[in-house]
Amino acid sequence: MLCLYWCMVGPLYWELLESDETFNSDVYCRHMDNVQAVLDQMEANGEWEGPVKLLQDNAKPHRSRRSTHHVKEMLGWEVLDHPPYSPDVAPSDYHIFLSLKNFMRGRQFKNRDQVEASLREYFEFKEPEFYARGIRKLPKRWLTVHYNRGEYLIS
């Protein structure tokens, strides 16, 4: 499983979980700490100016009491509402993973290292404008889902 956390300038942190690893609240909180470390470094370099507004889906590890406390209270991030069952408003789903799927099409991997190398290549190849474009689409998509009462978008 690929876990990816990104913003308008590109990936902040990503990790390919081991095949036997379960994505749970502990993993999620660890990932959020890694994202915060990257943001701290970016802020020190003058490349980031908060605040953090986090859009996450409604998966149990994201919404657990532990994860919610960690993100809101420990890290001080604002969590944006995500309509239930709405991948249409998940920028990773409608923007990055579709592009990544096309990038990976036809490739065959013999081991995990090859998969990770291809992921690094993909993320390094994309310009910041690619990521910014995905985020800029979000408000219109969110409103469309809201006005359609959660129905999926067709486009």
DSSP file with accessible surface (Angstrom, degrees, kcal/mol):
  #  RESIDUE AA STRUCTURE BP1 BP2  ACC     N-H-->O    O-->H-N    N-H-->O    O-->H-N    TCO  KAPPA ALPHA  PHI   PSI    X-CA   Y-CA   Z-CA
    1    1 A M              0   0  135      0, 0.0    16,-3.0     0, 0.0     2,-0.5   0.000 360.0 360.0 360.0 132.0    0.0    0.0    0.0
    2    2 A L  E     -A   16   0A  36     14,-0.2     2,-0.5    12,-0.0    14,-0.2  -0.816 360.0-164.6 -93.0 124.5    1.3    3.4   -0.9
    3    3 A C  E     -A   15   0A   8     12,-3.0    12,-2.4    -2,-0.5     2,-0.4  -0.960  14.5-178.7-108.3 123.3    0.7    6.1    1.7
    4    4 A L  E     -A   14   0A  16     -2,-0.5     2,-0.4    10,-0.2    10,-0.2  -0.986  16.5-176.2-132.0 133.0    1.2    9.6    0.2
    5    5 A Y  E     +A   13   0A  34      8,-2.6     7,-3.1    -2,-0.4     8,-1.9  -0.997  23.8 158.0-128.8 123.5    0.9   13.0    1.8
    6    6 A W  E     -A   11   0A  34     -2,-0.4     2,-0.2     5,-0.3    86,-0.1  -0.892  22.8-165.5-145.1 167.8    1.3   16.0   -0.4
    7    7 A C  E >   -A   10   0A  19      3,-2.1     3,-1.2    -2,-0.3   128,-0.1  -0.696  54.7 -64.4-140.5-165.9    0.6   19.7   -0.9
    8    8 A M  T 3  S+     0   0   83      1,-0.3   124,-0.7    -2,-0.2   123,-0.1   0.698 130.6  47.2 -65.3 -19.6    0.7   22.3   -3.6
    9    9 A V  T 3  S-     0   0   82      1,-0.4    -1,-0.3   122,-0.2   121,-0.1   0.583 121.6 -88.1 -98.0 -10.3    4.4   22.0   -4.1
   10   10 A G  E <  S-A    7   0A   4     -3,-1.2    -3,-2.1   118,-0.1    -1,-0.4  -0.876  72.9  -8.2 138.2-169.3    4.6   18.2   -4.2
   11   11 A P  E     -A    6   0A  43      0, 0.0    -5,-0.3     0, 0.0     3,-0.1  -0.367  40.8-175.5 -64.0 134.9    4.9   15.2   -2.0
   12   12 A L  E    S-     0   0A  23     -7,-3.1     2,-0.3     1,-0.4    -6,-0.2   0.786  73.4 -12.0 -93.2 -40.4    5.8   15.9    1.6
   13   13 A Y  E     +A    5   0A  50     -8,-1.9    -8,-2.6    25,-0.0    -1,-0.4  -0.958  62.7 177.6-160.3 139.7    6.1   12.3    2.7
   14   14 A W  E     -A    4   0A  55     -2,-0.3     2,-0.3   -10,-0.2   -10,-0.2  -0.989   2.6-175.9-144.8 152.5    5.4    8.9    1.2
   15   15 A E  E     -A    3   0A  33    -12,-2.4   -12,-3.0    -2,-0.3     2,-0.7  -0.982  21.9-141.8-148.6 136.0    5.9    5.3    2.3
   16   16 A L  E     -A    2   0A  24     -2,-0.3   -14,-0.2   -14,-0.2     3,-0.1  -0.904  32.7-136.3 -95.8 111.7    5.3    2.0    0.6
   17   17 A L        -     0   0    4    -16,-3.0     6,-0.0    -2,-0.7     2,-0.0  -0.357  23.1 -99.7 -68.6 151.6    4.0   -0.2    3.5
   18   18 A E    >   -     0   0   96      1,-0.1     3,-1.8     4,-0.1    -1,-0.1  -0.333  36.3-110.1 -64.0 153.6    5.3   -3.8    3.8
   19   19 A S  T 3  S+     0   0  127      1,-0.3    -1,-0.1    -3,-0.1    -2,-0.1   0.797 119.5  43.0 -61.7 -26.0    2.9   -6.4    2.3
   20   20 A D  T 3  S+     0   0  135      2,-0.1     2,-0.4     0, 0.0    -1,-0.3   0.379  92.1 107.5-100.5   6.6    2.1   -7.7    5.8
   21   21 A E    <   -     0   0   60     -3,-1.8     2,-0.4   -20,-0.0    -4,-0.1  -0.680  60.0-143.7 -90.6 136.2    1.8   -4.2    7.5
   22   22 A T        -     0   0  101     -2,-0.4     2,-0.8    -5,-0.0     5,-0.2  -0.802  14.6-126.6 -98.1 134.8   -1.6   -2.9    8.4
   23   23 A F        +     0   0   37     -2,-0.4     2,-0.2     4,-0.1    -2,-0.0  -0.729  52.5 146.5 -80.0 111.7   -2.5    0.7    8.1
   24   24 A N     >  -     0   0   63     -2,-0.8     4,-2.7    37,-0.1     5,-0.2  -0.719  64.7 -78.7-135.1-173.9   -3.7    1.7   11.5
   25   25 A S  H  > S+     0   0   25      1,-0.2     4,-2.8    -2,-0.2     5,-0.2   0.860 126.2  54.4 -61.4 -36.8   -3.7    4.7   13.9
   26   26 A D  H  > S+     0   0   95      2,-0.2     4,-2.1     1,-0.2    -1,-0.2   0.935 111.5  44.3 -63.0 -45.3   -0.2    4.0   15.0
   27   27 A V  H  > S+     0   0    9      2,-0.2     4,-2.6    -5,-0.2    -2,-0.2   0.932 114.1  50.9 -63.9 -44.6    1.1    4.0   11.4
   28   28 A Y  H  X S+     0   0    2     -4,-2.7     4,-2.7     1,-0.2    -2,-0.2   0.930 110.2  47.7 -61.4 -46.2   -1.0    7.1   10.6
   29   29 A C  H  X S+     0   0    2     -4,-2.8     4,-2.3     2,-0.2    -1,-0.2   0.898 111.1  52.1 -63.5 -38.4    0.3    9.1   13.6
   30   30 A R  H  X S+     0   0   94     -4,-2.1     4,-2.0    -5,-0.2    -1,-0.2   0.928 110.4  48.8 -61.8 -43.7    3.8    8.1   12.7
   31   31 A H  H  X S+     0   0    0     -4,-2.6     4,-2.5     1,-0.2    -2,-0.2   0.916 109.3  51.8 -61.8 -43.7    3.2    9.4    9.1
   32   32 A M  H  X S+     0   0    1     -4,-2.7     4,-2.6     1,-0.2    -1,-0.2   0.891 108.1  52.0 -63.1 -37.3    1.8   12.6   10.4
   33   33 A D  H  X S+     0   0   72     -4,-2.3     4,-2.2     2,-0.2    -1,-0.2   0.901 109.6  50.1 -64.1 -38.5    4.9   13.1   12.6
   34   34 A N  H  X S+     0   0   55     -4,-2.0     4,-1.9     2,-0.2    -2,-0.2   0.900 110.3  49.6 -65.8 -40.4    7.0   12.6    9.5
   35   35 A V  H  X S+     0   0    7     -4,-2.5     4,-2.7     2,-0.2    -2,-0.2   0.937 110.0  51.2 -62.6 -44.4    5.0   15.1    7.5
   36   36 A Q  H  X S+     0   0   39     -4,-2.6     4,-2.8     1,-0.2    -2,-0.2   0.902 107.0  53.9 -61.9 -38.0    5.3   17.6   10.4
   37   37 A A  H  X S+     0   0   55     -4,-2.2     4,-2.1     2,-0.2    -1,-0.2   0.910 109.7  47.6 -63.0 -40.2    9.1   17.1   10.4
   38   38 A V  H  X S+     0   0   47     -4,-1.9     4,-2.7     2,-0.2    -2,-0.2   0.931 112.3  49.2 -65.6 -43.4    9.2   17.9    6.6
   39   39 A L  H  X S+     0   0    3     -4,-2.7     4,-2.8     1,-0.2    -2,-0.2   0.894 108.8  53.1 -63.8 -38.7    7.0   21.0    7.2
   40   40 A D  H  X S+     0   0   79     -4,-2.8     4,-2.3     2,-0.2    -1,-0.2   0.919 111.1  46.7 -61.2 -42.7    9.3   22.1   10.0
   41   41 A Q  H  X S+     0   0  111     -4,-2.1     4,-1.6     2,-0.2    -2,-0.2   0.914 112.4  49.7 -66.1 -42.4   12.3   21.8    7.7
   42   42 A M  H  <>S+     0   0   21     -4,-2.7     5,-3.2     1,-0.2     6,-0.7   0.907 110.6  50.5 -62.2 -41.2   10.5   23.7    4.9
   43   43 A E  H ><5S+     0   0  110     -4,-2.8     3,-1.6     4,-0.3    -2,-0.2   0.921 108.1  52.3 -63.5 -42.2    9.5   26.4    7.4
   44   44 A A  H 3<5S+     0   0   79     -4,-2.3    -1,-0.2     1,-0.3    -2,-0.2   0.833 111.1  48.4 -62.1 -30.9   13.2   26.7    8.5
   45   45 A N  T 3<5S-     0   0   91     -4,-1.6    -1,-0.3    -5,-0.1    -2,-0.2   0.353 118.2-112.3 -89.2   1.7   14.2   27.1    4.9
   46   46 A G  T < 5S+     0   0   68     -3,-1.6    -3,-0.2     2,-0.2    -2,-0.1   0.697  89.6 112.6  75.2  20.4   11.5   29.7    4.2
   47   47 A E  S   <S+     0   0  122     -5,-3.2     2,-0.4    -6,-0.2    -4,-0.3   0.446  70.4  45.8-102.3  -4.7    9.6   27.4    1.9
   48   48 A W        -     0   0   62     -6,-0.7     2,-0.4    -5,-0.1    -2,-0.2  -1.000  50.0-179.6-143.6 139.1    6.5   26.9    4.1
   49   49 A E        -     0   0  178     -2,-0.4   -10,-0.0     2,-0.1    -6,-0.0  -0.947  37.1-134.7-138.0 113.1    4.2   29.1    6.0
   50   50 A G        +     0   0   36     -2,-0.4     2,-0.1   -11,-0.1    -1,-0.0   0.280  64.7 127.5 -57.7-169.5    1.4   27.4    7.8
   51   51 A P        -     0   0  103      0, 0.0     2,-0.5     0, 0.0    -2,-0.1   0.572  51.3-138.0 -84.9 169.8   -1.2   26.8    8.9
   52   52 A V        -     0   0   24     24,-0.2    26,-2.3    -2,-0.1     2,-0.5  -0.784  16.2-171.7 -91.7 129.5   -1.8   23.1    7.9
   53   53 A K  E     -b   78   0B 124     -2,-0.5     2,-0.5    24,-0.2    26,-0.2  -0.982  14.5-155.3-120.0 115.5   -5.3   22.3    6.7
   54   54 A L  E     -b   79   0B  24     24,-3.5    26,-3.1    -2,-0.5     2,-0.6  -0.803  12.3-167.4-102.1 124.1   -5.6   18.5    6.4
   55   55 A L  E     +b   80   0B  44     -2,-0.5     2,-0.3    24,-0.2    26,-0.1  -0.955  23.2 160.5-106.6 117.2   -8.1   16.8    4.0
   56   56 A Q        -     0   0   13     -2,-0.6    -2,-0.0    24,-0.5    34,-0.0  -0.946  36.7-113.9-131.9 154.7   -8.3   13.1    4.8
   57   57 A D        -     0   0   66     -2,-0.3    -1,-0.1     1,-0.1    25,-0.0  -0.072  39.2 -95.8 -77.9-171.1  -11.0   10.6    4.0
   58   58 A N        +     0   0   65     25,-0.2     5,-0.1     4,-0.1    -1,-0.1   0.095  67.4 145.1 -98.8  24.6  -13.1    8.9    6.6
   59   59 A A    >>  -     0   0   37      1,-0.1     4,-1.7     3,-0.1     3,-1.0  -0.301  61.0-114.5 -60.5 145.7  -11.1    5.7    7.0
   60   60 A K  H 3> S+     0   0  182      1,-0.3     4,-1.1     2,-0.2     3,-0.2   0.867 114.4  55.3 -54.3 -43.1  -11.1    4.4   10.5
   61   61 A P  H 34 S+     0   0   23      0, 0.0    -1,-0.3     0, 0.0     6,-0.1   0.846 110.4  47.6 -62.2 -27.7   -7.4    5.0   11.1
   62   62 A H  H <4 S+     0   0   22     -3,-1.0    -2,-0.2     1,-0.2    -4,-0.1   0.822 118.4  39.5 -76.7 -32.8   -7.9    8.7   10.2
   63   63 A R  H  < S+     0   0   79     -4,-1.7    -1,-0.2    -3,-0.2    -3,-0.1   0.375  84.7 122.3-102.6   3.3  -10.9    9.1   12.4
   64   64 A S  S  X S-     0   0   31     -4,-1.1     4,-2.9    -5,-0.2     5,-0.3  -0.217  74.8-113.1 -63.7 158.8   -9.9    7.2   15.4
   65   65 A R  H  > S+     0   0  223      1,-0.2     4,-2.5     2,-0.2     5,-0.2   0.920 117.8  50.2 -58.8 -43.1   -9.8    9.0   18.7
   66   66 A R  H  > S+     0   0  124      2,-0.2     4,-2.4     1,-0.2    -1,-0.2   0.936 113.4  44.2 -62.6 -47.9   -6.0    8.6   18.9
   67   67 A S  H  > S+     0   0    0      2,-0.2     4,-2.8     1,-0.2     5,-0.3   0.921 113.7  50.1 -64.4 -44.1   -5.4    9.9   15.4
   68   68 A T  H  X S+     0   0   42     -4,-2.9     4,-2.6     1,-0.2     5,-0.5   0.931 112.9  46.6 -61.4 -45.2   -7.9   12.8   15.8
   69   69 A H  H  X>S+     0   0  102     -4,-2.5     4,-2.2    -5,-0.3     5,-1.6   0.928 113.4  49.6 -61.8 -44.9   -6.2   13.8   19.1
   70   70 A H  I  <>S+     0   0   28     -4,-2.4     5,-2.0    -5,-0.2     4,-0.3   0.939 116.0  40.5 -61.3 -48.6   -2.8   13.6   17.6
   71   71 A V  I  <5S+     0   0    0     -4,-2.8     6,-2.5     3,-0.2     5,-0.2   0.935 126.5  31.9 -68.9 -46.7   -3.5   15.6   14.5
   72   72 A K  I  <5S+     0   0   96     -4,-2.6    -3,-0.2    -5,-0.3    -2,-0.2   0.926 132.1  25.7 -80.2 -46.3   -5.6   18.3   16.1
   73   73 A E  I  <5S+     0   0  133     -4,-2.2    -3,-0.2    -5,-0.5    -2,-0.1   0.902 128.2  36.2 -89.7 -44.8   -4.1   18.6   19.6
   74   74 A M  I   <S+     0   0  122     -5,-1.6    -3,-0.2    -4,-0.3    -4,-0.1   0.913 133.1  25.6 -77.7 -43.8   -0.5   17.5   19.3
   75   75 A L  S   <S-     0   0   35     -5,-2.0    -3,-0.2    -6,-0.2    -4,-0.1   0.679  95.6-135.0 -94.2 -21.5    0.2   18.9   15.8
   76   76 A G        +     0   0   58     -6,-0.3     2,-0.2     1,-0.2    -4,-0.2   0.761  48.2 153.8  75.1  26.2   -2.4   21.7   15.9
   77   77 A W        -     0   0   13     -6,-2.5     2,-0.5   -26,-0.1    -1,-0.2  -0.587  44.7-124.5 -88.2 150.8   -3.6   21.0   12.4
   78   78 A E  E     -b   53   0B  97    -26,-2.3   -24,-3.5    -2,-0.2     2,-0.6  -0.789  21.8-146.9 -90.6 131.3   -7.1   21.9   11.1
   79   79 A V  E     -b   54   0B  22     -2,-0.5     2,-0.2   -26,-0.2   -24,-0.2  -0.888  10.9-143.3-103.2 123.2   -9.0   18.9    9.7
   80   80 A L  E     -b   55   0B  57    -26,-3.1   -24,-0.5    -2,-0.6     2,-0.1  -0.573  25.8-101.5 -83.0 148.1  -11.3   19.7    6.8
   81   81 A D        -     0   0  129     -2,-0.2    -1,-0.1   -26,-0.1   -24,-0.0  -0.404  32.2-161.8 -68.0 142.8  -14.6   17.8    6.5
   82   82 A H        -     0   0   15     -2,-0.1     3,-0.1   -27,-0.0     8,-0.0  -0.987  21.8-122.3-127.0 118.6  -14.8   15.1    3.9
   83   83 A P    >   -     0   0   25      0, 0.0     3,-0.8     0, 0.0   -25,-0.2  -0.304  39.6 -99.3 -58.9 141.3  -18.2   13.9    2.7
   84   84 A P  T 3  S+     0   0   83      0, 0.0   -27,-0.0     0, 0.0     0, 0.0  -0.313 101.3   7.4 -62.9 145.5  -18.7   10.2    3.3
   85   85 A Y  T 3  S+     0   0  197      1,-0.1     3,-0.1    -3,-0.1   -28,-0.0   0.869  93.2 131.4  54.5  43.8  -18.1    7.9    0.3
   86   86 A S    X   +     0   0    4     -3,-0.8     3,-1.8     1,-0.1    -1,-0.1  -0.576  19.3 159.2-129.7  74.6  -16.8   10.7   -1.8
   87   87 A P  G >   +     0   0   50      0, 0.0     3,-1.7     0, 0.0     7,-0.4   0.711  69.8  81.7 -65.6 -14.3  -13.5    9.8   -3.6
   88   88 A D  G 3  S+     0   0   19      1,-0.3    57,-0.1    -3,-0.1    -2,-0.0   0.693  94.5  43.9 -62.2 -20.8  -14.5   12.6   -6.0
   89   89 A V  G <  S+     0   0    0     -3,-1.8    -1,-0.3    -6,-0.1     3,-0.1   0.192  87.8  99.3-111.2  17.2  -13.1   15.1   -3.5
   90   90 A A    X>  -     0   0   14     -3,-1.7     4,-2.3     1,-0.2     3,-1.0  -0.876  59.5-159.3-102.1 102.1   -9.9   13.2   -2.6
   91   91 A P  H 3>>S+     0   0   14      0, 0.0     4,-2.0     0, 0.0     5,-1.4   0.830  90.7  58.3 -54.0 -32.2   -7.2   14.9   -4.7
   92   92 A S  I 34>S+     0   0   27      3,-0.2     5,-3.5     1,-0.2     6,-0.4   0.918 111.5  42.1 -62.5 -40.0   -5.0   11.9   -4.4
   93   93 A D  I <45S+     0   0   74     -3,-1.0     5,-0.4     3,-0.2    -1,-0.2   0.943 122.7  34.8 -72.5 -50.0   -7.7    9.8   -6.0
   94   94 A Y  I  <5S+     0   0   27     -4,-2.3    -2,-0.2    -7,-0.4    -1,-0.2   0.688 134.6  18.7 -83.4 -14.1   -8.9   12.1   -8.8
   95   95 A H  I  X5S+     0   0   14     -4,-2.0     4,-1.3    -5,-0.4    -3,-0.2   0.768 126.4  29.7-120.0 -61.3   -5.5   13.6   -9.6
   96   96 A I  I  ><S+     0   0    0     -5,-1.4     4,-3.1     2,-0.2     5,-0.2   0.952 117.6  47.5 -75.8 -51.0   -2.4   11.8   -8.5
   97   97 A F  H  ><S+     0   0   68     -5,-3.5     4,-2.5     1,-0.2    -1,-0.2   0.856 110.7  53.2 -66.3 -30.6   -3.3    8.1   -8.5
   98   98 A L  H  > S+     0   0   93     -5,-0.4     4,-1.8    -6,-0.4    -1,-0.2   0.949 113.9  42.9 -64.7 -45.9   -4.9    8.4  -11.9
   99   99 A S  H  X S+     0   0   23     -4,-1.3     4,-2.2     2,-0.2    -2,-0.2   0.909 114.0  51.5 -65.3 -41.5   -1.7    9.9  -13.3
  100  100 A L  H  X S+     0   0   15     -4,-3.1     4,-2.5     2,-0.2    -2,-0.2   0.904 106.2  54.8 -63.4 -39.8    0.5    7.4  -11.4
  101  101 A K  H  X S+     0   0  130     -4,-2.5     4,-1.1    -5,-0.2    -1,-0.2   0.928 109.6  46.9 -59.7 -43.8   -1.5    4.5  -12.8
  102  102 A N  H  < S+     0   0   82     -4,-1.8     3,-0.3     1,-0.2    -1,-0.2   0.895 111.4  51.8 -64.8 -39.8   -0.8    5.8  -16.3
  103  103 A F  H  < S+     0   0   43     -4,-2.2    -2,-0.2     1,-0.2    -1,-0.2   0.886 113.8  43.3 -62.8 -39.9    2.9    6.2  -15.5
  104  104 A M  H >< S+     0   0   36     -4,-2.5     3,-2.3    -5,-0.1    -1,-0.2   0.623  84.0 125.7 -83.9 -12.6    3.1    2.6  -14.1
  105  105 A R  T 3< S+     0   0  156     -4,-1.1     3,-0.1    -3,-0.3    -3,-0.0  -0.181  80.6   8.0 -53.7 130.2    1.1    1.0  -16.9
  106  106 A G  T 3  S+     0   0   75      1,-0.3    -1,-0.3     0, 0.0     2,-0.2   0.315  96.8 126.5  83.6  -8.4    3.0   -1.8  -18.6
  107  107 A R    <   -     0   0   89     -3,-2.3     2,-0.4    -4,-0.0    -1,-0.3  -0.592  43.2-158.4 -83.0 144.0    5.9   -1.8  -16.1
  108  108 A Q        -     0   0  180     -2,-0.2     2,-0.4    -3,-0.1    -3,-0.0  -0.978   4.4-156.2-122.7 138.4    6.8   -5.1  -14.4
  109  109 A F        -     0   0   72     -2,-0.4     3,-0.1     1,-0.1    -2,-0.0  -0.927  16.3-168.0-119.5 137.9    8.7   -5.2  -11.1
  110  110 A K  S    S+     0   0  186     -2,-0.4     2,-0.3     1,-0.2    -1,-0.1   0.667  75.6   3.3 -93.7 -21.2   10.8   -8.0   -9.7
  111  111 A N  S  > S-     0   0   76      1,-0.1     4,-1.4     0, 0.0     3,-0.5  -0.964  78.4 -94.1-157.2 173.7   11.1   -6.6   -6.2
  112  112 A R  H  > S+     0   0   74     -2,-0.3     4,-2.8     1,-0.2     5,-0.2   0.841 116.6  61.7 -62.4 -38.1   10.0   -3.8   -3.8
  113  113 A D  H  > S+     0   0  111      1,-0.2     4,-2.4     2,-0.2    -1,-0.2   0.881 103.0  50.7 -59.7 -37.5   13.2   -1.8   -4.6
  114  114 A Q  H  > S+     0   0   73     -3,-0.5     4,-2.1     2,-0.2    -1,-0.2   0.888 110.0  50.0 -67.5 -38.8   12.1   -1.5   -8.2
  115  115 A V  H  X S+     0   0   36     -4,-1.4     4,-2.3     2,-0.2    -2,-0.2   0.948 112.2  47.2 -63.7 -47.4    8.6   -0.3   -7.2
  116  116 A E  H  X S+     0   0   41     -4,-2.8     4,-2.7     1,-0.2    -2,-0.2   0.889 110.0  53.1 -63.0 -38.5   10.1    2.3   -4.9
  117  117 A A  H  X S+     0   0   44     -4,-2.4     4,-2.4    -5,-0.2    -1,-0.2   0.912 110.0  48.1 -63.1 -40.5   12.6    3.5   -7.6
  118  118 A S  H  X S+     0   0   13     -4,-2.1     4,-2.6     2,-0.2    -2,-0.2   0.891 111.0  50.6 -67.5 -38.5    9.7    4.0  -10.0
  119  119 A L  H  X S+     0   0    6     -4,-2.3     4,-2.8     2,-0.2     5,-0.3   0.936 110.3  49.2 -64.0 -44.4    7.7    5.9   -7.4
  120  120 A R  H  X S+     0   0  103     -4,-2.7     4,-2.6     1,-0.2     5,-0.2   0.932 111.5  50.2 -58.7 -43.5   10.7    8.1   -6.7
  121  121 A E  H  X S+     0   0   98     -4,-2.4     4,-1.9     1,-0.2    -2,-0.2   0.930 111.2  48.7 -60.2 -46.1   11.0    8.7  -10.5
  122  122 A Y  H  X S+     0   0    0     -4,-2.6     4,-1.3     1,-0.2    -2,-0.2   0.951 114.1  44.4 -59.5 -51.2    7.3    9.6  -10.8
  123  123 A F  H  < S+     0   0   13     -4,-2.8    -1,-0.2     1,-0.2    -2,-0.2   0.879 115.5  47.4 -66.2 -36.5    7.3   12.0   -7.9
  124  124 A E  H  < S+     0   0  152     -4,-2.6    -1,-0.2    -5,-0.3    -2,-0.2   0.798 108.0  57.2 -73.8 -27.9   10.6   13.7   -9.0
  125  125 A F  H  < S+     0   0  138     -4,-1.9     2,-0.2    -5,-0.2    -1,-0.2   0.823  88.5  89.4 -72.1 -32.3    9.4   14.0  -12.6
  126  126 A K  S  < S-     0   0   46     -4,-1.3    -4,-0.0    -5,-0.2     5,-0.0  -0.473  74.8-132.3 -75.1 135.1    6.3   16.0  -11.7
  127  127 A E    >>  -     0   0  138     -2,-0.2     3,-1.4     1,-0.1     4,-1.0  -0.479  25.5-110.1 -78.3 154.6    6.5   19.8  -11.6
  128  128 A P  H 3> S+     0   0   67      0, 0.0     4,-2.5     0, 0.0     3,-0.3   0.845 117.0  65.4 -54.1 -32.9    5.1   21.7   -8.6
  129  129 A E  H 3> S+     0   0   89      1,-0.2     4,-2.6     2,-0.2     5,-0.2   0.845  93.8  60.0 -61.2 -32.4    2.4   23.0  -10.9
  130  130 A F  H <> S+     0   0   18     -3,-1.4     4,-1.5     2,-0.2    -1,-0.2   0.946 109.9  41.2 -58.4 -47.7    1.0   19.5  -11.4
  131  131 A Y  H  X S+     0   0    2     -4,-1.0     4,-1.8    -3,-0.3    -2,-0.2   0.914 113.5  52.9 -68.6 -41.7    0.4   19.2   -7.6
  132  132 A A  H  X S+     0   0    9     -4,-2.5     4,-2.7  -124,-0.7    -1,-0.2   0.903 105.7  55.0 -60.8 -40.1   -1.0   22.8   -7.4
  133  133 A R  H  X S+     0   0  103     -4,-2.6     4,-1.2     1,-0.2    -1,-0.2   0.902 106.1  51.8 -61.1 -40.8   -3.5   22.1  -10.2
  134  134 A G  H  < S+     0   0    0     -4,-1.5     4,-0.5     1,-0.2    -1,-0.2   0.907 112.1  45.3 -63.6 -40.3   -4.8   19.1   -8.3
  135  135 A I  H >< S+     0   0   47     -4,-1.8     3,-1.4     1,-0.2    -2,-0.2   0.903 108.2  56.9 -70.3 -39.8   -5.4   21.1   -5.1
  136  136 A R  H 3< S+     0   0  130     -4,-2.7     4,-0.4     1,-0.3    -1,-0.2   0.771 101.2  58.2 -64.6 -24.3   -7.0   24.0   -7.1
  137  137 A K  T 3X S+     0   0   88     -4,-1.2     4,-2.0    -3,-0.2    -1,-0.3   0.711  87.8  82.5 -73.8 -19.9   -9.6   21.6   -8.5
  138  138 A L  H <> S+     0   0   29     -3,-1.4     4,-3.1    -4,-0.5     5,-0.3   0.895  82.7  52.5 -59.2 -50.1  -10.7   20.7   -5.0
  139  139 A P  H  > S+     0   0   81      0, 0.0     4,-2.4     0, 0.0    -1,-0.2   0.929 113.3  44.5 -56.9 -44.1  -13.1   23.6   -4.1
  140  140 A K  H  > S+     0   0  159     -4,-0.4     4,-2.4     1,-0.2    -2,-0.2   0.924 115.3  48.0 -65.9 -42.0  -15.2   23.2   -7.2
  141  141 A R  H  X S+     0   0   45     -4,-2.0     4,-2.5     2,-0.2     5,-0.2   0.915 111.2  51.0 -64.1 -41.7  -15.3   19.4   -6.9
  142  142 A W  H  X S+     0   0   79     -4,-3.1     4,-2.6     1,-0.2    -2,-0.2   0.937 111.9  46.7 -62.1 -46.0  -16.3   19.6   -3.2
  143  143 A L  H  X S+     0   0   76     -4,-2.4     4,-3.0    -5,-0.3     5,-0.2   0.903 110.8  52.6 -63.4 -40.2  -19.1   22.0   -4.0
  144  144 A T  H  X S+     0   0   48     -4,-2.4     4,-1.8     2,-0.2    -2,-0.2   0.939 111.6  45.5 -62.0 -44.8  -20.3   19.8   -6.9
  145  145 A V  H  <>S+     0   0    0     -4,-2.5     5,-3.0     2,-0.2     6,-0.4   0.935 113.6  51.0 -63.5 -43.1  -20.4   16.7   -4.6
  146  146 A H  H ><5S+     0   0  101     -4,-2.6     3,-1.6     1,-0.2    -2,-0.2   0.944 112.2  45.0 -59.6 -48.9  -22.2   18.8   -1.9
  147  147 A Y  H 3<5S+     0   0  163     -4,-3.0    -1,-0.2     1,-0.3    -2,-0.2   0.769 111.5  53.3 -70.8 -22.8  -24.8   20.1   -4.3
  148  148 A N  T ><5S-     0   0   79     -4,-1.8     3,-1.4    -5,-0.2    -1,-0.3   0.242 115.8-116.8 -91.9  12.0  -25.3   16.6   -5.8
  149  149 A R  T < 5S-     0   0  224     -3,-1.6    -3,-0.2     1,-0.3    -2,-0.1   0.872  74.1 -47.3  55.3  41.1  -25.9   15.3   -2.3
  150  150 A G  T 3 <S+     0   0   28     -5,-3.0    -1,-0.3     1,-0.3    -4,-0.1   0.457  94.8 149.1  87.6  -0.9  -22.9   13.0   -2.4
  151  151 A E    <   -     0   0  130     -3,-1.4    -1,-0.3    -6,-0.4    -3,-0.1  -0.391  54.5 -99.2 -66.3 147.3  -23.5   11.5   -5.8
  152  152 A Y        -     0   0  135      1,-0.1     2,-0.3    -2,-0.0    -1,-0.1  -0.314  34.8-118.3 -66.3 147.9  -20.4   10.6   -7.7
  153  153 A L        -     0   0   32     -3,-0.1     2,-0.6     2,-0.0    -1,-0.1  -0.608  16.2-147.0 -83.1 147.7  -19.1   12.9  -10.4
  154  154 A I              0   0  170     -2,-0.3    -1,-0.0     0, 0.0    -2,-0.0  -0.938 360.0 360.0-117.6 104.1  -18.9   11.7  -14.0
  155  155 A S              0   0  138     -2,-0.6    -2,-0.0     0, 0.0     0, 0.0  -0.967 360.0 360.0-170.7 360.0  -15.9   13.3  -15.8
